[in-house]
Amino acid sequence: MPRHCRFFLLFSAAVLVMAGAQAADKFANPVRERLLFDADWRFNKGDPVGTAAPAAAAMASWNTPAASPDFADARWRKLDLPHDWGIEGPFKQEYPGETGKLPWWGVGWYRKHFTLPAADAGRRIFLDVDGAMSHAAVWINGHYVGGWPYGYASWRVDLTPYVKAGAPNVVAIRLDNPPDSSRWYPGGGIYRNVWLVKTAPLHVAQYGTFVTTPRVSADAALVNVQATLQNDAANVAGAQVATAIYALDGNGRRSGEALARQEASKAAKVGAGHQAEISQTLRLPHPRLWSVDSPQRYVAVTTVSVDGRTVDEVETPFGIRTIVFDPERGLLLNGQRVTIQGVCMHHDLGALGAAINLRALERQLEILREMGVNAIRTSHNPPAPELLDLADSMGFLVLDEAFDAWAEEKTPNDYHTLFVAWHEKDLRAMIRRDRNHPSVFAWSIGNEIPEQDSPEGWKLAARLAEIARGEDRTRPVTSANNRIDSGYNGFQEAVDLFGYNYKPQEYAKLHAHAPHIPMFGSETASTVSSRGEYMFPVSDDKSKGLADFQVSSYDLSAPPWAMPPDAEFRGQDDNPNVAGEFVWTGFDYLGEPTPYNSDTTNILNFTNPAQQQRAAKELAALKQIAIPSRSSYFGIVDLAGFKKDRFYIYQARWRPELPMAHLLPHWNWPERVGQVTPVHLYTSGDEAELFLNGHSLGRKKRGPRDYRLRWDDVVYAPGALHAVVYKNGKPWTEDTVRTTGKPAALQLVADRSTLHADGTDLAFVTVTVADKDGRTVPRASDRVTFSLNGPGDIVATDNGDATSLESFQSPSRNAFNGMALAIVRTRVGQAGKLILTASAPGLGSTEITLNAN
């Protein structure tokens, strides 16, 4: 893992010992500690036998054995967090495809035994949970101390009244994931990091610092740092706050001396059990601005003292930038237009499930950056904190989204069951947690909310928008709207920035109707495709291109509400006031396998006669055909992280300065000799000539609203397709696709060869099935088996096939269109060489060496 990413986890935990390091020589303990609390938990699926949980309101008085410190949990499963019980499976055909055909629902218990040092007596002890799916309830030493129902929220419980310093303690957490509570795979379990936080009784509250930059120029920036102090002890009369600002280097560490300081504030009184806010404004000379191209960051160090004695210290990373949405010019970042080249992302990490992993997130962003992505929409919920840390350091804008439902339901047990009691708490918690991140440019209060076209819907939107503005007036509030009426019925006036889902035809109409409202494509395209699959004949009818539970990769297929990328591009090019788009989706994700969401009575144009016959028999016997699809087809990148053809149409548009060309389809079609086999080209050039075995098939030039070049009458013959691309009349780049030989060997390539031996770092190793000349065989499906020698583990395998119901934990997997993936994880504190071997019948074996340091 690159050093800057590894530092995020270390930085968070550094405040393990760092947050009060300057005062360590004066006091027995650091003034604040934040300890990663993920190791050595016990887990049990389900409630102990003979117990029945009460309603949430009665949870505090529930005398359940599993919460008792004396409960015998030695036979429970040992594991480390983060943990997603659903990804462990098994897949079952009868489970809903919409949520991934995995068992993510139900009850789960987690227990951890730990000893608190005797020196912690008198300190406040908190448990911070970044995310637990869902309806969490927490006990310490048998005493109920609280919880949080929303599975995507980050939250805190206070252990202080019942935790014992210098003695053993037991924390127990019960989760209850209702069925029918999600439209996609939510995961199950404590799937994000957990922290033990220790402070003095007078301390900065959770999410208690807020950094804003009310005035920015080349000469100086005014930086306002607001600190909320929490006093959990007797009245304090002399509380003071001092602030210093440092630059952060590329690794996220303080660089050099303080660039600005504000000495201790006037002494303030903080009553017992009360809070006090203290603000300081500093002048930072010659600021370096945060942008997507140069993500410079700073850190504000807030020191709290009483009568000259330091009692707390908190570090708050931030960035200095200006964001303005102009109705005519779109997004102005630091005064310059930046087109939003964004993707929507669900929170799962493919074969790893919902359990957060820093390296897996970083890999996703690296692949997206290569495509030209500069923005992420956290659809449709608050993200893991690590995603925002990465976005800050790597230079991604983030649209931070709160909800997929308000008071009206989409599924029987979704967020509408919590909305009345919890919407304000959840929205405020998200904004307070995330408002110091320079990457976050807007708050989204909802996605495709049913209330958007109801007569009273705008009032509810206005209520949520005001909550958001009450927490942060530096960013606009928006929502993602799929109903045309929402742009005209008053709903559009409740937000600051209007997002349309799948409505490029409405951009001009809405701008004429409400020229004062900035707008963007909050969700676009929803093209569906399967990597390496091509269906014939090729049709521009978006409902075509479906067969064998796969979708053609000519990138012309889409559900009824959606469209190919080209249509959205035209909508934006015809309406330059539109700030940009968030494509659905960057990566494939678990669940929602549109267009194969549920069992069907359609034979689905099976291309294999034997499959057709089996489907016909199944239809006759059962009156339906069972669909195995368990993950989406929407991704520009497949579930394993392999690029689909669609990757390159976006790269051509979003990176016009990059000489690139991508021909499709592959050229292994022995059954199509003499048949028309269309050829498409995605390129950043503007003209190209296509050759088949050296013979020109014509030179084509892109028109002003053309986003691909097409040769739709090519007659297949084996050999080589070659495209020569020009830009402005000059040679620009080339691409070639050749007919390969039969599978002859396996090849292994790792995304990284050097790992950290910390028990979380990952290597993603791609295996390709190659012919004798080393070229990937694009239709190969050979069975590949992986094994690992050394201090690590193969934690998952995948191939990007949305129809595979094989366990992600299986060490063997068929290649899907020539490719498969193995994910290798290191072990804590165990350095050494890790030798991964891949073998397949008839293809021999090959190996690759990784180093864990």
Disulfide bonds with the S-S distance in Angstrom:
none
